[in-house]
Amino acid sequence: MPPDSLTVSIDGSCGQTTTCLGSTFGTCCSQRGYCGSTPDYCAITNNCQASFGLCGENPQVVSTTSSQTATPTPSSLNSVFGNCCSNWGWCGTSEEHCSVNNGCQNGFGVCGTNSPPPPPHSTSSPSPVPTLKVSVDGSCGKGVTCLGSRLGECCSQSSFCGSSSDYCGIGCQNAFGRCDKTAINPGTNLPPAGPKVSVDGSCGNGVSCSGSTFGDCCSRNNFCGSSPAYCSVDQGCQGQFGTCAKSQKVSTDGICGPDVTCQGSIYGNCCSGHNFCGTSDEYCKPANGCQLASGICH
């Protein structure tokens, strides 16, 4: 039996020092470490973790004290779990619970090999937890959870998935993902968690290119990229939805670099690794050192 130092899960996670017994999310701890009440959580064949909750076809809810700790009831007599109180303070019917040699506490139940079986109880299962969809676009809430999302398992106050303290800390919505246990209650006057990262190459209207696989710059046409057409302020780069490069002059002498681009130069649009503009593979191939920040590479 688990020690009585386990705390009741208040965010739906379980394991290590947290039990599902008494949790509003369900009394069964799944293989992945989440509380629930369906066979996905409770079935032994699905590797339900009995050390951190109940397992089986009809798990029963255990009442908890007002301090929200996983302590047993004052007496094991007439408990649905058994009439013997173990050394750890848990009700049951096995020798581990009922044997005096194993520390059975007769002050809180009966001890011995002939202890009566627990009384019959209802076979009805707890109400199932509503099924939530896993977020695929970074948004959460209203039937969508961050648990299992590749963007992060915490749902921020602004309803976006992430894994930093902005998402998992104060204002985090534990009904739709994981949260730091010390910061579940939302605060006041908090800044938003920030825009979502673009997953389709578009940007603007709450979607940022920063961290996107398409590039960190948001063009004036609301697309992510990394070339000067996307990153140049002169060409309309939108700094509120990504990063922008400072203005670059077009090379007039064939030399390129951080402040001078080959794009539009009569010498060629590619800036080589040696800071010269040209059009051949020696200038334009990334493998040869082509500098995308100062021209075009292909």
C-alpha positions in Angstrom: 0.0 0.0 0.0 1.2 3.6 -0.6 2.4 5.7 2.3 0.0 8.2 3.7 2.3 11.1 2.7 0.8 11.2 -0.8 -1.1 14.3 -1.7 -4.4 14.3 -3.7 -4.0 15.4 -7.3 -5.5 18.8 -8.0 -4.3 19.1 -11.6 -5.0 15.7 -13.0 -1.5 14.4 -12.8 -0.3 11.5 -10.6 2.8 9.5 -9.6 5.8 10.0 -7.3 4.1 11.9 -4.4 0.6 12.5 -5.9 -2.4 10.1 -5.8 -5.7 10.1 -7.7 -7.5 8.8 -4.6 -10.0 11.6 -3.8 -9.2 13.6 -6.9 -12.1 15.2 -8.9 -10.4 14.0 -12.1 -10.9 10.3 -11.2 -9.5 7.8 -8.8 -7.4 5.8 -11.2 -3.8 6.7 -12.2 -3.0 5.8 -15.8 0.3 4.5 -17.2 1.0 8.0 -18.5 0.5 9.6 -15.0 -3.0 11.1 -15.4 -6.1 10.7 -13.2 -9.3 9.4 -14.7 -12.2 6.9 -14.3 -12.5 5.2 -17.7 -10.9 1.8 -18.6 -8.1 3.8 -20.3 -7.1 4.9 -16.7 -8.4 2.1 -14.5 -7.8 -1.2 -16.5 -4.9 -3.3 -15.2 -4.4 -4.4 -18.8 -3.7 -0.8 -19.6 -1.0 -0.6 -16.9 -3.1 1.3 -14.3 -0.7 2.3 -11.4 -2.2 0.9 -8.2 0.4 2.7 -6.1 -1.2 6.0 -6.9 -4.9 5.2 -7.0 -7.5 2.5 -7.6 -7.4 -0.1 -10.5 -10.0 -2.5 -11.8 -13.4 -2.5 -13.5 -15.4 -0.7 -10.8 -13.1 1.7 -8.8 -14.7 3.3 -5.9 -14.2 6.9 -4.8 -12.4 7.5 -1.5 -13.6 10.4 0.7 -10.9 12.9 1.7 -10.5 15.4 4.6 -10.9 19.1 4.1 -7.1 19.4 4.0 -7.1 17.5 0.7 -4.6 14.9 1.8 -5.0 11.2 0.9 -5.7 10.0 4.5 -8.0 7.1 5.2 -11.3 7.4 7.2 -11.0 7.4 11.0 -12.2 3.7 11.2 -12.0 0.8 8.8 -15.2 -0.8 10.2 -17.8 -1.2 7.5 -15.5 0.4 4.9 -16.0 -0.8 1.4 -12.3 -1.5 1.2 -12.2 -3.9 4.2 -12.4 -3.9 8.0 -8.7 -4.0 8.8 -6.6 -0.9 9.2 -3.0 -1.5 8.1 0.2 -0.1 9.7 0.1 2.6 7.0 -3.4 3.6 7.8 -5.2 2.0 4.9 -8.3 -0.3 4.9 -8.2 -3.7 3.4 -8.8 -7.5 3.9 -5.4 -9.0 3.1 -2.9 -10.3 5.6 -0.9 -7.2 5.0 -3.8 -5.2 6.4 -5.2 -7.7 9.0 -2.1 -9.3 10.5 -1.0 -8.0 13.9 2.6 -8.9 13.0 2.3 -6.6 10.0 1.2 -3.7 12.3 -2.7 -4.0 12.0 -4.2 -1.2 14.1 -7.1 -2.7 16.1 -8.0 0.7 17.4 -9.3 1.6 14.0 -10.8 -1.7 12.9 -10.5 -5.4 13.4 -7.3 -7.5 13.3 -6.8 -11.2 12.8 -7.2 -13.9 10.2 -11.0 -14.1 10.6 -11.9 -10.5 10.0 -15.3 -10.1 8.3 -15.4 -9.2 4.7 -16.3 -5.7 3.7 -20.1 -5.0 3.2 -21.5 -5.0 -0.3 -21.4 -1.8 -2.2 -22.7 -0.3 -5.4 -21.2 -1.5 -8.6 -21.8 1.8 -10.4 -18.8 3.5 -11.8 -17.9 7.2 -11.2 -19.1 9.6 -13.8 -16.8 9.6 -16.7 -14.5 12.6 -17.2 -15.5 14.5 -20.4 -13.2 13.6 -23.3 -11.0 16.5 -24.4 -9.3 16.8 -27.8 -5.5 17.3 -27.9 -4.5 20.7 -29.2 -2.8 20.7 -32.7 -2.7 24.4 -33.3 -1.5 25.7 -29.9 -5.0 26.8 -28.6 -6.7 25.3 -25.6 -9.9 25.5 -23.6 -13.5 24.7 -24.6 -13.0 21.0 -25.1 -9.3 21.2 -26.1 -6.5 20.2 -23.8 -2.7 20.8 -24.0 -2.0 17.3 -22.5 -0.2 15.4 -25.2 0.3 18.4 -27.4 3.8 18.8 -29.0 3.5 22.6 -28.3 3.5 22.1 -24.5 1.2 20.6 -21.9 0.3 23.8 -20.0 -2.7 25.9 -21.0 -2.1 29.6 -20.2 -4.5 32.2 -19.0 -4.8 33.4 -22.7 -5.7 29.8 -23.8 -2.4 28.9 -25.5 -0.3 25.7 -25.0 3.3 26.0 -23.9 5.8 24.7 -21.3 7.4 27.9 -19.8 6.3 29.6 -16.6 4.2 32.0 -18.8 2.0 29.1 -19.6 2.4 26.8 -16.5 2.5 29.5 -13.8 0.0 32.0 -12.5 -3.2 31.9 -14.5 -2.6 28.4 -15.9 -5.8 26.6 -16.6 -5.5 23.2 -15.0 -8.7 21.9 -16.5 -7.0 21.9 -19.9 -3.5 20.8 -19.1 -0.7 20.7 -16.5 0.0 23.6 -14.1 2.6 24.4 -11.5 0.8 23.4 -8.3 1.7 26.7 -6.6 0.1 28.8 -9.3 -3.3 27.3 -10.3 -5.4 30.3 -9.1 -5.3 33.0 -11.7 -4.0 36.4 -10.6 -5.1 39.9 -11.8 -3.6 42.3 -14.3 -1.4 39.6 -15.8 0.1 40.0 -19.3 -1.0 37.5 -22.0 1.2 34.5 -22.6 2.1 35.8 -26.0 1.1 35.0 -29.6 1.0 31.5 -31.0 3.9 30.3 -33.1 3.0 29.8 -36.8 2.6 26.2 -37.9 1.5 26.9 -41.5 3.8 29.8 -42.5 1.2 32.5 -42.0 1.6 35.3 -39.4 -0.3 38.2 -37.9 -3.5 38.4 -35.9 -2.0 36.7 -32.8 0.3 34.4 -34.7 4.1 35.0 -34.6 6.9 33.7 -36.8 9.4 33.7 -33.9 10.4 30.0 -33.5 8.6 28.9 -36.7 10.2 26.4 -39.0 9.3 28.7 -42.0 11.5 31.6 -40.7 11.5 34.2 -37.9 10.4 37.2 -39.9 6.8 38.2 -40.7 6.5 39.9 -44.1 4.0 42.7 -45.0 1.9 40.0 -46.7 1.7 38.0 -43.5 4.0 35.1 -44.3 7.0 33.8 -42.4 10.4 33.7 -44.0 14.1 34.5 -43.5 15.2 36.4 -46.6 15.3 40.2 -46.8 11.9 40.2 -48.6 10.5 39.0 -45.2 13.0 40.5 -42.7 13.7 44.0 -44.1 11.9 46.9 -42.4 12.0 48.7 -45.7 10.0 46.0 -47.3 7.3 46.0 -44.6 8.6 43.4 -42.1 6.2 43.3 -39.1 8.2 43.4 -35.9 5.2 42.6 -33.6 4.9 39.2 -35.2 8.6 38.2 -35.4 12.0 39.6 -35.8 13.1 42.2 -38.4 16.5 43.1 -39.8 17.8 46.6 -39.9 17.7 48.3 -43.3 20.3 47.2 -45.9 21.7 49.1 -48.8 22.0 47.4 -52.2 25.6 46.7 -53.2 26.9 49.0 -55.9 30.5 47.7 -55.8 29.9 43.9 -55.6 30.7 43.8 -51.9 28.1 42.5 -49.4 27.8 42.0 -45.7 25.6 42.8 -42.6 24.6 46.3 -43.9 24.8 45.6 -47.6 22.7 43.2 -49.6 23.3 41.7 -53.1 19.6 41.4 -53.7 18.9 43.8 -56.6 22.6 44.4 -57.3 23.9 44.4 -60.9 26.7 42.0 -59.7 24.2 39.2 -58.7 21.7 38.5 -56.0 23.8 36.0 -54.0 26.3 37.0 -51.3 29.2 34.5 -51.0 31.1 33.4 -47.9 33.8 35.9 -48.9 31.3 38.8 -49.0 31.1 39.2 -52.8 28.0 39.4 -54.9 27.5 36.9 -57.8 25.2 34.4 -59.5 27.2 31.2 -59.8 27.1 28.2 -57.3 30.2 29.6 -55.7 28.1 32.5 -54.5 24.6 31.0 -54.2 25.1 27.6 -52.7 24.6 27.4 -48.9 27.2 24.7 -48.8 29.7 27.2 -50.2 28.9 29.7 -47.6 26.2 31.8 -49.2 24.9 34.4 -46.7 21.1 34.4 -46.7 21.0 37.5 -44.5 22.7 39.5 -47.3 21.1 38.1 -50.4 19.5 35.1 -52.0 20.7 31.5 -51.6 19.6 28.4 -53.5 
